[in-house]
Amino acid sequence: MAHTWTVSAMDYTISQDGKTNVVNTVHWRCSKTVGDNSGSSYGTVGLEAPSGSFVEWADITEATAVGWAKAALGDDQVAATEAAIDAQIAEEANPTTGEGVPW
């Protein structure tokens, strides 16, 4: 099963350099489920001011926003995030620690 990246919110500047609703922060979540075990990570990433082509607010799709977030994070951080989620799932499937009391 692949990791699923979603966007829960975006922060934007209402007016910037003649453009409206310019996205400057993406709030993302990455999750994965394997059988009964799951893991996830949530974070935010800032975006550079747009240069070149500009996507109007109404035309932004979740896939576009996820692409922006992953590009801003960089390949190494995306891979590290996904590896951490895989580790969460592995720990849930085969715990190495516990807590509680014996009574």
LUMVEXLO-868818 format. One record per residue: residue in one letter; x, y, z of N, C-alpha, C, O, CB in turn; residue number from 1. Coordinates in steps of 0.2 Angstrom, whole numbers, plus 2048, in hexadecimal, padded with zeros to 3 digits. Each point is the difference from the previous one (the first is absolute). Glycine has a CB too. Example, Ala and Ser with C-alpha at 12.3 -4.5 7.8 and 13.67 -1.06 7.14 Angstrom:
<atoms>
(atom "A",(842,7E4,827),(7FC,806,800),(804,806,800),(805,7FF,803),(7F2,7FB,803),1);
(atom "S",(807,80B,7F6),(804,806,801),(7FC,805,803),(803,806,801),(803,7F7,7F5),2);
</atoms>
This chain:
<atoms>
(atom "M",(804,7FA,800),(7FC,806,800),(804,806,800),(806,800,803),(7F1,7FA,803),1);
(atom "A",(807,80B,7F6),(804,806,800),(7FE,805,805),(7FB,800,803),(806,7FE,7F1),2);
(atom "H",(804,807,80D),(7FE,805,805),(7FB,805,7FD),(801,801,7FA),(80B,7FE,80B),3);
(atom "T",(7F0,804,7FE),(7FB,804,7FE),(801,807,803),(800,801,806),(7F7,7F6,7F9),4);
(atom "W",(80A,80E,7FC),(802,807,802),(7F9,804,7FF),(7FD,800,7FA),(810,7FF,803),5);
(atom "T",(7F1,805,808),(7FA,804,7FF),(802,807,803),(805,801,803),(7F3,7F5,7FE),6);
(atom "V",(804,80F,7FD),(800,807,803),(7FA,802,804),(7FA,7FF,7FD),(80D,804,7F9),7);
(atom "S",(7FA,7FF,810),(7FB,801,804),(7FE,808,800),(7FA,802,801),(809,7F4,806),8);
(atom "A",(802,80E,7F7),(7FF,807,800),(806,803,7FC),(805,7FE,800),(7F4,802,80B),9);
(atom "M",(805,806,7F3),(806,805,7FD),(7FF,807,802),(7FA,802,801),(806,7F6,7F5),10);
(atom "D",(805,80B,80C),(800,807,802),(802,804,7FA),(804,7FE,7FC),(7FF,7FF,810),11);
(atom "Y",(7FA,809,7F3),(802,804,7FA),(800,807,801),(7FC,802,805),(7FF,7F5,7F4),12);
(atom "T",(808,80D,803),(800,807,800),(7FB,802,7FC),(7FF,7FE,7FA),(80D,803,809),13);
(atom "I",(7EF,804,7FF),(7FB,802,7FC),(802,803,7FA),(7FD,7FF,7FA),(7FC,802,810),14);
(atom "S",(80C,804,7F6),(802,803,7FA),(808,801,801),(803,802,805),(7F2,804,7FA),15);
(atom "Q",(80E,7F8,7FB),(807,800,800),(803,801,7F9),(7FE,7FC,7FC),(802,7FC,80E),16);
(atom "D",(803,80D,7F5),(803,801,7F9),(7FB,800,7FB),(802,7FD,7FA),(809,7FE,80A),17);
(atom "G",(7EF,807,7FD),(7FB,800,7FB),(7FC,7FA,7FF),(7FC,7FF,7FC),(80B,809,7FE),18);
(atom "K",(7FB,7F3,80A),(7FC,7FA,800),(7FC,7FF,806),(801,804,805),(808,7F7,7F5),19);
(atom "T",(7F2,801,806),(7FB,800,806),(801,7F8,802),(801,7FC,7FD),(7F7,80D,7FF),20);
(atom "N",(807,7F7,80B),(800,7F9,803),(806,7FC,7FF),(7FF,7FB,7FD),(7F4,805,803),21);
(atom "V",(813,803,801),(806,7FD,7FF),(802,7FB,806),(801,802,805),(803,808,7F4),22);
(atom "V",(7FC,7F0,806),(801,7FB,805),(807,800,802),(805,801,7FC),(7F3,7F8,7FF),23);
(atom "N",(809,808,80C),(807,800,803),(802,7FB,805),(805,7FF,801),(7FA,80D,7FD),24);
(atom "T",(7FC,7F0,804),(801,7FA,804),(7FB,7FB,7FF),(7FA,801,7FF),(80A,807,80A),25);
(atom "V",(7FE,7F2,7F7),(7FC,7FA,7FF),(800,7FC,806),(806,7FE,803),(7FC,802,7F0),26);
(atom "H",(7F8,7FE,810),(800,7FB,805),(7FE,7F9,7FE),(7FB,7FF,7FD),(801,80B,80B),27);
(atom "W",(809,7F2,7F8),(800,7F9,7FD),(7FF,7FB,805),(802,800,806),(805,804,7F1),28);
(atom "R",(7F7,7F6,807),(800,7FA,804),(802,7FA,7FB),(7FE,800,7FB),(7F9,805,80D),29);
(atom "C",(80D,7F7,7FB),(802,7FA,7FC),(7FE,7FA,805),(801,800,806),(808,806,7F4),30);
(atom "S",(7F3,7F5,803),(7FE,7FA,804),(801,7FA,7FC),(800,800,7F9),(7F8,807,80D),31);
(atom "K",(807,7F3,7FD),(801,7FA,7FD),(7FD,7FB,805),(800,800,806),(80A,803,7F3),32);
(atom "T",(7F2,7F8,804),(7FD,7FA,804),(802,7FA,7FD),(800,7FF,7FA),(7F6,808,809),33);
(atom "V",(80C,7F4,801),(802,7FA,7FE),(7FC,7FB,804),(802,7FF,806),(80A,804,7F6),34);
(atom "G",(7EF,7FA,802),(7FC,7FB,804),(7FD,804,805),(7FC,805,7FF),(80B,7F2,7FF),35);
(atom "D",(7FA,807,809),(7FC,804,805),(805,805,803),(7FE,803,805),(7FC,7F3,7FE),36);
(atom "N",(80C,80B,7FA),(805,805,803),(800,806,7FB),(800,800,7FA),(807,7F7,80B),37);
(atom "S",(7FA,80F,7FE),(801,806,7FD),(804,805,803),(802,7FF,806),(7F3,7FF,7F6),38);
(atom "G",(80E,806,800),(804,806,802),(7FF,806,7FC),(7FD,800,7FB),(80C,7F8,809),39);
(atom "S",(7F9,80E,7FF),(7FF,806,7FD),(804,805,802),(803,800,806),(7F1,7FD,7F8),40);
(atom "S",(80D,809,7FF),(804,805,801),(7FC,807,7FE),(7FE,7FF,7FA),(80D,7FA,806),41);
(atom "Y",(7F6,80C,804),(7FC,806,7FE),(806,806,800),(804,800,805),(7F0,7FC,7FF),42);
(atom "G",(80B,808,7F8),(805,806,800),(7FE,806,7FB),(7FB,7FF,7FD),(80E,7F9,806),43);
(atom "T",(7FB,80D,7FE),(7FF,806,7FB),(806,801,7FD),(806,7FF,802),(7F1,806,805),44);
(atom "V",(809,7FE,7F3),(806,802,7FC),(7FE,807,7FD),(7FB,801,7FD),(809,7F3,801),45);
(atom "G",(801,810,802),(7FF,807,7FD),(802,7FF,7F8),(805,7FC,7FF),(7FE,80A,80C),46);
(atom "L",(7FA,7FE,7F1),(801,800,7F9),(804,807,7FE),(7FF,805,803),(7F7,7F3,7FB),47);
(atom "E",(80E,807,7FD),(803,806,7FD),(7FB,804,7FD),(7FB,7FE,7FE),(810,7FD,801),48);
(atom "A",(7F6,80C,800),(7FB,804,7FC),(800,7FD,7F9),(805,7FE,7FD),(7FD,80C,80A),49);
(atom "P",(7F8,7F6,7F6),(800,7FD,7F9),(804,804,7FB),(800,806,800),(7F5,7F6,803),50);
(atom "S",(80E,800,7F9),(804,803,7FA),(7FE,7FC,7FA),(7FF,7FA,800),(80B,80B,807),51);
(atom "G",(7F6,7FF,7F3),(7FD,7FC,7FA),(7F9,7FF,800),(7FC,805,801),(80F,7F5,7FF),52);
(atom "S",(7F2,800,7FF),(7F9,7FF,800),(7FD,801,807),(803,7FE,805),(7FF,7FA,7F1),53);
(atom "F",(7F8,80A,80A),(7FC,801,806),(7FA,7FC,800),(7FC,801,7FB),(809,80A,807),54);
(atom "V",(7F9,7F1,803),(7FA,7FD,800),(7FB,804,804),(801,801,806),(805,7F3,7F9),55);
(atom "E",(7F4,80D,7FE),(7FB,804,803),(7FD,7FC,806),(7FF,7FA,7FF),(7FE,80C,7F6),56);
(atom "W",(801,7FD,810),(7FD,7FD,806),(7FB,7FA,7FE),(800,7FB,802),(802,810,805),57);
(atom "A",(7F9,7F7,7F5),(7FA,7FC,7FE),(803,7FA,7FC),(7FC,7FB,7FF),(7FC,80E,801),58);
(atom "D",(80E,7F7,7FD),(803,7FB,7FC),(804,7FB,803),(803,7FB,7FD),(7FC,80D,7FA),59);
(atom "I",(803,7FA,810),(804,7FB,803),(7FD,7FA,802),(7FA,800,803),(80C,80A,802),60);
(atom "T",(7FD,7F0,7FA),(7FD,7FA,802),(804,7FD,806),(806,803,801),(7F6,7FB,7F3),61);
(atom "E",(802,7FD,80F),(804,7FD,805),(806,7FD,7FE),(805,801,803),(7F1,7FD,803),62);
(atom "A",(80A,7FF,7F4),(806,7FD,7FD),(805,806,7FF),(806,7FF,801),(7F3,7F8,7F9),63);
(atom "T",(805,80F,803),(805,805,7FF),(803,802,807),(806,801,800),(7F3,803,7F6),64);
(atom "A",(803,7FD,80F),(802,802,807),(805,7FB,803),(805,802,803),(7F0,805,7FE),65);
(atom "V",(809,7F3,7FE),(805,7FB,803),(806,800,7FC),(806,7FF,803),(7F0,7F9,800),66);
(atom "G",(80A,809,7F6),(806,801,7FC),(804,806,803),(806,7FF,800),(7F5,7FC,7F6),67);
(atom "W",(802,80A,80B),(804,806,803),(803,7FE,807),(806,802,801),(7F2,806,7F9),68);
(atom "A",(804,7F5,80A),(803,7FE,807),(806,7FC,7FF),(805,801,803),(7EF,800,802),69);
(atom "K",(80B,7F9,7F7),(806,7FC,7FF),(806,803,7FD),(805,7FE,802),(7F2,7F9,7FD),70);
(atom "A",(808,80D,7FC),(805,804,7FD),(804,804,805),(806,801,801),(7F4,7FF,7F4),71);
(atom "A",(802,804,810),(803,804,805),(803,7FC,805),(806,802,803),(7F1,806,7FB),72);
(atom "L",(807,7F2,804),(803,7FC,805),(807,7FD,7FD),(805,800,804),(7EF,7FD,801),73);
(atom "G",(80C,801,7F5),(805,7FD,7FD),(800,7F9,800),(7FD,7FD,804),(80A,80D,7FF),74);
(atom "D",(7FC,7F2,7F8),(800,7F9,800),(802,7FD,806),(7FD,7FB,803),(805,806,7F1),75);
(atom "D",(804,801,80F),(802,7FD,806),(7FB,800,806),(800,7FB,804),(80C,808,7F9),76);
(atom "Q",(7F1,803,804),(7FB,801,806),(7FA,7FC,7FE),(7FD,7FD,805),(807,80E,7FE),77);
(atom "V",(7FA,7F4,7F7),(7FA,7FC,7FE),(802,7F9,802),(7FC,7FC,803),(800,80C,7F4),78);
(atom "A",(80A,7F6,807),(802,7F9,801),(800,7FE,808),(7FE,7FB,802),(808,805,7F3),79);
(atom "A",(7FD,805,80E),(801,7FF,808),(7F9,800,803),(7FF,7FC,805),(80C,80A,7FB),80);
(atom "T",(7F0,7FE,7FE),(7F9,800,802),(7FD,7F9,7FF),(7FD,7FD,805),(802,810,7F9),81);
(atom "E",(802,7F1,7FC),(7FC,7F9,7FE),(804,7FB,804),(7FC,7FB,802),(801,809,7F3),82);
(atom "A",(809,7FC,80C),(804,7FB,804),(7FE,800,807),(7FF,7FB,803),(80B,806,7F6),83);
(atom "A",(7F5,805,80A),(7FD,800,807),(7F9,7FD,801),(7FF,7FD,805),(808,80E,7FC),84);
(atom "I",(7F5,7F6,7FA),(7FA,7FD,800),(800,7F9,800),(7FC,7FC,803),(7FF,80E,7F8),85);
(atom "D",(809,7F3,800),(801,7F9,800),(803,7FD,807),(7FE,7FB,802),(804,806,7F1),86);
(atom "A",(802,803,810),(803,7FE,807),(7FA,800,805),(800,7FB,804),(80B,80A,7F9),87);
(atom "Q",(7F0,800,803),(7FB,800,804),(7FC,7F9,7FF),(7FD,7FD,805),(802,810,7FB),88);
(atom "I",(7FF,7F2,7FA),(7FC,7FA,7FE),(804,7F9,803),(7FD,7FC,802),(7FE,80A,7F3),89);
(atom "A",(80B,7FA,809),(804,7FA,803),(800,800,807),(7FF,7FA,803),(808,807,7F3),90);
(atom "E",(7F9,804,80E),(800,800,807),(7F9,7FE,803),(800,7FC,804),(809,80D,7FC),91);
(atom "E",(7F2,7F9,7FC),(7F9,7FE,802),(7FF,7F9,7FF),(7FD,7FD,804),(7FF,80F,7F9),92);
(atom "A",(807,7F1,7FD),(7FF,7F9,7FF),(804,7FC,804),(7FE,7FA,802),(800,809,7F2),93);
(atom "N",(808,7FF,80E),(804,7FC,804),(803,804,806),(806,803,7FF),(7FD,7F6,7F7),94);
(atom "P",(7FA,809,80F),(802,805,805),(806,7FD,803),(802,7FA,802),(7F2,809,801),95);
(atom "T",(811,802,7FF),(806,7FF,803),(800,803,808),(804,7FE,803),(802,802,7F2),96);
(atom "T",(7F4,803,80C),(800,803,807),(7F8,7FF,802),(7FC,7FF,7FC),(80E,80A,802),97);
(atom "G",(7F5,7F8,808),(7F9,800,803),(800,805,806),(805,802,802),(7F9,7F2,7FA),98);
(atom "E",(7FC,80C,807),(7FF,804,806),(7FA,7FD,803),(7FC,7FD,7FE),(808,80E,7FD),99);
(atom "G",(7FC,7F6,80C),(7FA,7FE,804),(803,7FE,807),(805,802,802),(7F5,7FA,7F4),100);
(atom "V",(801,801,80D),(802,7FE,807),(7FE,7F8,801),(7FC,7FE,7FC),(802,80E,809),101);
(atom "P",(806,7F0,7FF),(7FE,7F9,800),(7FA,7FE,804),(7FE,7FA,800),(80E,805,7FF),102);
(atom "W",(7F1,806,804),(7FA,7FE,804),(7F9,801,7FD),(7FB,7FF,802),(80C,803,808),103);
</atoms>
